[in-house]
Amino acid sequence: MADEIATCAFAARLAPTLKAGLVVHLHGDLGTGKTTLVRAMLQTLGYKGRVKSPTYTLLEHYQAAGLHLRHFDLYRFHDEDEWEAAGFRDEFDGNNICLVEWPNKAQGLVPQADMEIRFEMLAGEKFSGGRKIEVRANTQNGRECLKALQG
């Protein structure tokens, strides 16, 4: 992925493959495109409202194309008590699509990912700070989405 435009194009291809109950972990350093991907997926699905990073709220709720999406950003997440108090466990109900940035911050609390998307900024003259995105499927649901994405 060369830039933000390519990340949005990838999101446009990924969005139609999403199905209820999917858990997607988004890995990457700050500024690598995780929220950009989520924003572009929501826009592809027809969401017209403002899509903001849940950096401070930790969770944003969205509905689009008959789907319930939950966008978590756990960068500022602190402990298990916070997880329980916020009711995050209830969001992983098999109906919501959960897109989780920084899942490692809540290791052992966040359910296994059906799919993992890794973002990496590439340095050097050749890439001019472009992005690399890798997708891995961990479950049958994830493999079905990945197959649809590649097909």
Beta strands, then each sheet from edge to edge (+ up, - down):
strand 1: 23-27
strand 2: 59-64
strand 3: 67-73
strand 4: 97-101
strand 5: 115-121
strand 6: 131-137
sheet 1: 2+ 3- 4- 1- 5- 6+
end
